[in-house]
Amino acid sequence: MEELYKKAVEEHPVSDEILEKIEKLDNYVIERFRVAFGNRILKQLKIFVPVYVACGGDELEGLDYILATKVFRKFESLNLGLIRDEIKGLIAFLDATFGKDTMKECTAFLKRLQKSY
């Protein structure tokens, strides 16, 4: 199993373009929500996304899943009343950065958060 993971990471590394976009997203989230991705999540992302692609998935779909489950889940512990209006801007940022309606799981999760308050 470990060899398959290594092979996936070697054959399907996260693209430089996506890594640059992740850095922009991280800066956006830090500035507006005071939440950072952290090195552990970036390390997991650099393993999970290649394995997802090796299994037949798309790089952005894998990224969408890990951001929704690892990064934006942290928003549940924030004061939703204070960040509610910022969530709309974050969804617009995701569309502008990764492509309109590309980050479906992230957008769905953020919209649920927005409605829950």
DOPA-398145 format. One record per residue: x, y, z of N, C-alpha, C in turn; residue in three letters. Coordinates in steps of 0.02 Angstrom, whole numbers, plus 32768, in hexadecimal, padded with zeros to 4 digits. Atoms other than C-alpha are relative to their C-alpha. Example, Ala and Ser with C-alpha at 12.3 -4.5 7.8 and 13.67 -1.06 7.14 Angstrom:
# DOPA-398145
802D7FC5800082677F1F8186802D803C8000ALA
7FD67FC57FFD82AC7FCB81657FD980378025SER
***
This chain:
# DOPA-398145
80297FC58000800080008000802C803F8000MET
7FD37FC57FFC808C8078802E8021800D7FBCGLU
7FE17FF8804380DE80597F847FCF80207FCFGLU
80327FE2802C803B80857F2C7FF8804B800FLEU
80037FBA7FEE803381287F8D803B80267FE2TYR
7FC37FE0801B80E781527F5D7FFB80087FB5LYS
80077FFE804880C481287EA87FCE80367FEBLYS
80337FCD8010802881967EA5801D80468009ALA
7FE37FBF7FF3808782297EF1803480117FCBVAL
7FCD7FF58034811582147E727FE0800D7FBBGLU
801E7FFC804380A381FF7DDA7FCC80387FFAGLU
80357FCE8002801B827D7E09800880368035HIS
7FF77FCD7FCC806783067E757FCE803A7FF6PRO
802B7FC580047FFA839C7E9D802580337FD5VAL
7FE07FD2802F801C84197E12801480418022SER
7FE87FC07FE6807B84BA7E327FC880347FFEASP
80387FD180087FE3851B7DF47FD07FF9803BGLU
802D800C7FC87F7584CA7E79802180158042ILE
7FDE7FEC7FC37FF884E57F008001804C8009LEU
80027FB67FFD7FFF859F7ED57FBA80178014GLU
80457FEE7FEF7F4185A97EDE7FF07FF08049LYS
800A80137FBA7F42854F7F8680218035802DILE
7FDE7FCC7FD97FBF85CF7FC77FD680408002GLU
802C7FC580027F4D865D7F8E7FC37FF6802CLYS
803B80107FD67EB886087FE080138002804ALEU
7FE980007FBB7F1A85EE808080078047801AASP
7FF97FBA7FEC7F4786A680867FBC80238008ASN
80447FE37FFD7E9186D780647FDE7FEB8041TYR
8022801B7FC47E51866680EF8020801B8040VAL
7FDE7FE47FC67ED586A2816A7FEA8048800CILE
80117FB97FFA7EAE875881467FB9800C8018GLU
80477FF27FF27DF1874B81527FE27FD58039ARG
801E802C7FCE7DD286B981C8802F7FED8039PHE
7FCD80107FCD7E7386A9822E80087FB58009ARG
7FF6804980017E8085F181FF80347FF17FCCVAL
7FCC8013802F7F1A85A681AE7FFB7FB57FF0ALA
8000804680137F2D85038150802E7FD8802CPHE
7FCF80257FD97FC884CD81AD80267FCE7FD6GLY
7FD4802D80248057846081757FE57FB87FFCASN
801980457FFF800183BD81A77FCB7FF77FC9ARG
8034800680337F6C83DE8136801E80057FBAILE
7FDF7FFC80427FDC841380A580247FBE7FF0LEU
7FE08041800B803F837280BB7FCD7FCB7FECLYS
8035802F80107F9F830C80BB7FE4800C7FBAGLN
801A7FED80427F61836A8022802F7FE77FC8LEU
7FCE80148033800383437FC380047FB47FF8LYS
8004804980077FE682897FE27FBA7FEC7FE8ILE
8044801380117F29827E7FD77FEE800F7FB7PHE
80147FED80447F1182DC7F3380217FD27FCBVAL
7FE3802E80317F9082727ED17FE17FBA8002PRO
801F80427FFA7F4381D27F157FBA80027FE1VAL
80437FF7801D7E9682137EE6800480007FB3TYR
7FF67FFE80497ED582377E3580137FBB7FE6VAL
7FEB804380147F29818C7E2A7FC67FCF7FFFALA
803B802B7FFD7E81813E7E547FCC80147FCBCYS
802D7FED80367E3081967DC07FDC8042800AGLY
80207FC07FF37DFA823A7E0E8024803A7FE0GLY
7FE57FC2801B7E1C82EC7DDB802480258038ASP
7FD97FDC7FCE7E9D83587E347FD680328027GLU
80297FCE7FDE7E2183E27E5B7FCA7FE0802CLEU
803280237FD67D9F83667E9B80207FE88041GLU
7FDC80157FC47E20831E7F13800F803A802EGLY
7FF37FC47FD97E5183CB7F4A7FC1801A8022LEU
80417FEA7FE67D9B83FC7F617FED7FD6803EASP
8012802C7FC97D7D83657FD1802B800E803ETYR
7FD57FF87FC57E14838080417FF88046801FILE
800C7FBE7FE47DF5843B80537FBE80028027LEU
804180017FDE7D3F841D808180037FDA8042ALA
7FFF802A7FC57D67839580FF803580128033THR
7FC97FF17FD27E0A83D4814A800780498012LYS
7FF57FB97FF47E0F849181397FC080238014VAL
803C7FDA7FF37D6084D681317FD77FE3803APHE
8021801C7FC57D22846081BA80158028803FARG
7FE97FD87FC77D8984CE82307FD2803C800BLYS
802D7FC67FFA7D0B8558820D7FC77FF48030PHE
803780107FD37C8A84FC8276800E80198047GLU
7FEF7FEA7FBD7CE8853283128005804D8005SER
7FFD7FB780007CE785EA82DF7FBC801D8012LEU
803F7FDD7FF37C628669830F7FDE800E7FBDASN
80207FFB80427BF0865282787FDE80437FF5LEU
80207FBF80077B9786F5829B803180347FE5GLY
7FCD7FD080157C3A8753827E801A7FF27FBALEU
7FE2801180417C7286F581E27FCC7FF47FC9ILE
8035801180307BCA86DA818D800780277FBEARG
7FFB7FD7803C7BE0876B811380417FF27FD9ASP
7FC0800F80217C95873B80EF7FFD7FBF7FD7GLU
8005804080237C60868D80B57FED800B7FB7ILE
80137FF180457C0E86D68019803D80157FD7LYS
7FC27FEB80217CB387297FED802F7FC67FF4GLY
7FD5803B80077D10868680097FE87FD47FC6LEU
801B802880377C9C862A7F92801180227FBDILE
7FEE7FDC803D7CB986B27F0F804B7FF97FF2ALA
7FB8800A80087D7586A27F2D80107FBB7FE4PHE
7FF68044801A7D6D85E67F127FEE7FFB7FB6LEU
8016800080467D0D85FF7E6F803480247FD4ASP
7FD17FD980277D8886837E3280447FDE7FFBALA
7FBE801E7FFD7E2286207E6480037FBB7FDDTHR
7FFE804580187DF5856D7E357FD07FF37FC5PHE
8031800880357D6985887DB67FBA7FFC801DGLY
80467FFD7FE97CAF85A87DC87FE47FBA8009LYS
802180407FEF7C5485177E1B802E7FC37FFFASP
7FD080387FFF7CF384AE7E2480057FE18045THR
7FF680177FBC7D0284A27EE07FBC7FF38021MET
8046800D7FEC7C5684557EFC7FF87FEC8049LYS
800780157FBA7C7384017FA5800E803A802FGLU
7FF07FC67FD77CC4849C7FED7FC680318001CYS
80377FD080067C3A850C7FAD7FC27FE88025THR
803B801C7FDE7BB084997FEC80088004804CALA
7FF47FFD7FB97BFF848E80987FFC8048801APHE
80017FBA7FEB7C19854B80A37FBA801D7FFFLEU
80467FE880037B66856D806E7FD77FE4803ALYS
8022801C7FC67B2784F580F4801280258040ARG
7FEA7FD97FC77B8F855281747FDC80448003LEU
801F7FBE80067B4885F781387FB77FFD8016GLN
804880077FF07A9585B9814A7FF57FEA8048LYS
800A801B7FBD7AB1856A81F47FFC80368036SER
80037FCB7FCD7ABC8612824B7FC280297FF7TYR
***
